[in-house]
């Protein structure tokens, strides 16, 4: 029987197979391709930023292209390991305790941005110290390109029909195959637009128009604040993870709780960068 919520859904869910193709037992997923595309396109963009000497203080980049290329493997490891460990700790610990094999089943979904951020930060700190690189400048360049990966990741979430939104009657609501016979916000696309496209453009404005790289740490702070604000906003439209639900009041979610400290950290990073620039 057709429900009112179903009739309100104008946009049908696109039937895109999460698996792009298979080679024998190996299945290539859109989700995995999103990570690869985000890292590689971000790397190309980062190289352009580093090569543009006019963007840097004293027209001297904080590191060279060889060092940036070497960092590619470090950041990939930080994203994947941090993202998976973060998801297990923040969202799926009870399931993993019951079935430890679940911890390595990345192909079944389950990556945390907040965990990936922590993993990437750790990789950046270690790499910067080992290569005598100003860590805040490395933070800034990585921050400038992260929205590219966020965009592809959220689109992949949409293709997988996961992390969908709350029930909705908006004209663009969608009935997701795994979300019951109800029209829902396509919150993955909201995140792709805000965390991906909009944040990328905002950061590009500060890189190229405001020359933010001349103030180490400023761009990193702007990114962290921008992501936190975008994530908290979208959480009001996104269905919380089933195994956790709402933490309080029928509206507070784990995503909000994890993003609030990010916002405070971003504000601190901006203030620190401005103070350092004023005394330089």
PLY file of the C-alpha trace (Angstrom):
ply
format ascii 1.0
element vertex 280
property float x
property float y
property float z
element edge 279
property int vertex1
property int vertex2
end_header
0.00 0.00 0.00
1.39 3.39 -0.99
1.99 5.71 1.93
1.65 9.49 2.00
5.39 9.75 2.54
6.02 7.65 -0.55
3.76 9.83 -2.70
5.59 12.94 -1.50
8.87 11.59 -2.84
9.28 13.15 -6.26
12.82 12.04 -6.94
13.28 8.29 -7.30
16.42 6.76 -5.85
18.83 6.14 -8.76
19.49 2.44 -9.12
23.27 2.54 -9.24
25.06 -0.63 -8.28
27.50 0.10 -5.42
29.91 -2.26 -7.21
31.30 -0.69 -10.38
32.72 -3.93 -11.76
34.31 -7.16 -10.63
37.55 -8.87 -11.64
37.22 -12.46 -10.47
36.68 -12.32 -6.71
37.75 -8.65 -6.57
34.89 -6.14 -6.49
35.56 -2.46 -7.20
33.14 -0.29 -5.20
32.16 3.33 -5.76
33.02 3.90 -2.11
36.62 2.79 -2.61
36.89 4.76 -5.84
35.70 7.86 -3.98
38.63 7.60 -1.58
41.11 7.11 -4.40
39.66 10.00 -6.42
39.60 12.32 -3.42
43.23 11.60 -2.52
44.59 11.81 -6.07
42.67 14.94 -7.14
43.49 16.55 -3.81
47.16 15.73 -4.38
47.10 17.40 -7.83
45.44 20.50 -6.36
47.93 20.58 -3.49
50.83 20.48 -5.96
49.43 23.55 -7.72
49.17 25.39 -4.41
52.75 24.53 -3.44
54.09 25.53 -6.87
52.42 28.97 -6.72
55.09 30.86 -4.80
53.04 34.09 -4.72
50.72 32.44 -2.21
53.45 31.95 0.39
55.13 34.26 2.87
58.34 35.63 1.35
57.30 33.68 -1.79
58.90 30.56 -0.30
56.75 27.41 0.04
57.04 25.67 3.41
57.93 22.40 1.65
58.74 21.16 -1.84
56.92 18.92 -4.30
59.10 15.91 -3.52
58.10 16.12 0.13
54.46 16.54 -0.84
54.65 13.43 -3.04
56.23 11.45 -0.21
53.43 12.57 2.10
50.77 11.04 -0.18
51.13 7.55 1.31
51.15 8.96 4.83
47.90 10.84 4.36
46.24 7.84 2.69
47.16 5.66 5.68
45.98 8.32 8.12
42.61 8.67 6.40
41.87 4.96 6.10
43.19 3.79 9.48
41.92 6.81 11.39
38.56 6.74 9.64
38.00 3.08 10.38
39.27 3.14 13.96
37.22 6.26 14.63
34.06 4.63 13.30
34.59 1.58 15.46
35.21 3.63 18.62
32.55 6.29 18.06
29.75 4.38 16.34
30.16 0.59 16.26
32.10 -0.55 19.31
29.42 -2.90 20.64
29.14 -4.75 17.31
32.92 -5.11 17.03
33.18 -6.47 20.57
30.65 -9.15 19.61
32.33 -9.84 16.27
35.96 -8.59 16.11
36.22 -9.40 12.40
33.77 -6.54 11.84
36.60 -4.11 12.65
38.34 -4.80 9.32
35.25 -5.07 7.10
35.74 -1.69 5.47
33.98 -2.93 2.33
30.75 -3.10 4.34
30.92 0.63 5.06
31.74 2.45 8.23
34.25 5.32 8.10
34.28 8.28 10.46
35.37 11.70 9.24
36.35 12.73 12.76
38.50 9.60 13.08
40.01 10.19 9.65
40.81 13.77 10.66
42.61 12.62 13.80
44.51 9.97 11.82
45.54 12.52 9.20
46.62 15.03 11.84
48.81 12.40 13.49
50.34 11.51 10.11
50.99 15.19 9.38
52.65 15.84 12.74
54.97 12.83 12.46
55.82 13.55 8.82
56.46 17.25 9.47
58.84 16.50 12.36
60.72 13.85 10.40
61.17 16.22 7.45
61.69 19.51 9.32
58.51 21.03 7.86
56.43 23.75 9.53
53.48 21.66 10.70
50.92 24.49 10.52
51.75 25.11 6.86
51.29 21.41 6.13
47.96 21.56 7.98
46.92 24.49 5.78
47.65 22.82 2.46
45.89 19.61 3.47
42.91 21.60 4.76
42.59 23.35 1.40
42.12 20.05 -0.44
40.17 17.94 2.08
36.74 19.12 0.80
37.48 17.33 -2.48
37.59 14.01 -0.67
34.54 14.92 1.41
32.56 15.61 -1.76
33.38 12.27 -3.37
32.82 10.42 -0.10
29.34 11.87 0.43
28.36 11.13 -3.16
29.49 7.55 -2.59
27.35 7.42 0.56
24.39 8.47 -1.57
25.11 5.84 -4.22
25.34 3.20 -1.48
21.98 4.33 -0.10
23.48 4.81 3.38
23.54 7.59 5.97
20.24 8.90 4.67
18.25 11.71 6.23
15.22 12.06 8.45
11.63 11.72 7.23
10.64 14.64 5.06
7.91 15.99 2.80
10.14 18.33 0.77
9.73 17.94 -3.01
13.23 16.51 -3.39
12.80 13.86 -0.68
13.85 10.35 -1.69
12.74 6.85 -0.72
15.98 4.98 -0.04
15.96 1.19 -0.54
17.30 0.63 2.99
15.28 3.40 4.65
11.84 1.85 4.61
8.88 3.06 2.52
9.33 6.66 3.62
10.55 9.79 1.89
13.70 11.16 3.46
16.09 14.07 3.15
19.01 13.20 0.83
21.33 14.41 3.59
24.38 12.90 1.88
23.93 15.41 -0.95
23.48 18.25 1.53
26.84 17.30 3.02
28.44 16.97 -0.42
27.28 20.50 -1.23
28.29 22.11 2.07
31.34 20.12 3.25
32.51 19.58 -0.31
31.69 22.27 -2.86
30.94 25.29 -0.66
33.80 24.72 1.77
36.23 24.11 -1.11
35.26 27.45 -2.67
35.51 29.31 0.63
38.98 27.92 1.28
40.07 28.67 -2.30
38.96 32.27 -1.79
41.14 32.56 1.31
44.07 30.86 -0.43
44.05 32.92 -3.63
42.34 36.19 -2.67
43.28 36.66 0.97
46.66 34.90 0.77
45.87 32.94 3.93
48.92 30.68 3.51
51.06 33.64 4.53
49.55 33.25 8.02
50.31 29.62 9.01
47.40 27.93 10.73
44.74 30.39 9.57
43.42 28.25 6.72
43.40 25.15 8.91
41.27 26.97 11.48
38.84 28.19 8.84
38.46 24.67 7.48
37.83 23.13 10.90
35.22 25.77 11.76
33.59 25.46 8.34
33.36 21.69 8.51
32.02 21.71 12.06
29.33 24.27 11.19
28.32 22.35 8.05
28.17 19.02 9.87
26.17 20.35 12.82
23.69 21.98 10.41
23.22 18.82 8.33
22.82 16.68 11.46
19.39 18.31 11.90
18.36 16.63 8.62
20.34 13.39 8.92
19.02 10.25 10.59
21.32 9.30 13.48
23.09 5.96 13.38
20.62 3.24 14.38
22.94 1.66 16.95
23.28 5.01 18.77
20.17 7.08 18.05
19.69 10.49 19.63
21.87 11.22 22.62
19.50 13.72 24.25
16.37 15.74 23.67
15.35 13.92 20.51
17.77 16.03 18.43
21.35 15.77 19.78
23.47 13.34 17.75
26.97 11.93 17.99
27.95 13.95 14.92
27.04 17.16 16.73
28.91 16.14 19.87
32.07 15.36 17.90
31.81 18.54 15.81
31.43 21.02 18.66
35.01 20.54 19.95
36.15 20.90 16.34
34.49 24.31 16.11
36.19 25.44 19.33
39.54 24.10 18.10
39.08 25.93 14.81
38.37 29.23 16.58
41.48 28.71 18.72
43.60 27.96 15.61
42.40 31.15 13.88
43.11 33.25 16.97
46.55 31.65 17.40
47.44 32.29 13.75
46.37 35.93 13.93
48.31 36.51 17.14
51.43 34.91 15.64
51.12 37.05 12.50
50.71 40.23 14.56
53.90 39.58 16.52
55.98 38.36 13.56
0 1
1 2
2 3
3 4
4 5
5 6
6 7
7 8
8 9
9 10
10 11
11 12
12 13
13 14
14 15
15 16
16 17
17 18
18 19
19 20
20 21
21 22
22 23
23 24
24 25
25 26
26 27
27 28
28 29
29 30
30 31
31 32
32 33
33 34
34 35
35 36
36 37
37 38
38 39
39 40
40 41
41 42
42 43
43 44
44 45
45 46
46 47
47 48
48 49
49 50
50 51
51 52
52 53
53 54
54 55
55 56
56 57
57 58
58 59
59 60
60 61
61 62
62 63
63 64
64 65
65 66
66 67
67 68
68 69
69 70
70 71
71 72
72 73
73 74
74 75
75 76
76 77
77 78
78 79
79 80
80 81
81 82
82 83
83 84
84 85
85 86
86 87
87 88
88 89
89 90
90 91
91 92
92 93
93 94
94 95
95 96
96 97
97 98
98 99
99 100
100 101
101 102
102 103
103 104
104 105
105 106
106 107
107 108
108 109
109 110
110 111
111 112
112 113
113 114
114 115
115 116
116 117
117 118
118 119
119 120
120 121
121 122
122 123
123 124
124 125
125 126
126 127
127 128
128 129
129 130
130 131
131 132
132 133
133 134
134 135
135 136
136 137
137 138
138 139
139 140
140 141
141 142
142 143
143 144
144 145
145 146
146 147
147 148
148 149
149 150
150 151
151 152
152 153
153 154
154 155
155 156
156 157
157 158
158 159
159 160
160 161
161 162
162 163
163 164
164 165
165 166
166 167
167 168
168 169
169 170
170 171
171 172
172 173
173 174
174 175
175 176
176 177
177 178
178 179
179 180
180 181
181 182
182 183
183 184
184 185
185 186
186 187
187 188
188 189
189 190
190 191
191 192
192 193
193 194
194 195
195 196
196 197
197 198
198 199
199 200
200 201
201 202
202 203
203 204
204 205
205 206
206 207
207 208
208 209
209 210
210 211
211 212
212 213
213 214
214 215
215 216
216 217
217 218
218 219
219 220
220 221
221 222
222 223
223 224
224 225
225 226
226 227
227 228
228 229
229 230
230 231
231 232
232 233
233 234
234 235
235 236
236 237
237 238
238 239
239 240
240 241
241 242
242 243
243 244
244 245
245 246
246 247
247 248
248 249
249 250
250 251
251 252
252 253
253 254
254 255
255 256
256 257
257 258
258 259
259 260
260 261
261 262
262 263
263 264
264 265
265 266
266 267
267 268
268 269
269 270
270 271
271 272
272 273
273 274
274 275
275 276
276 277
277 278
278 279
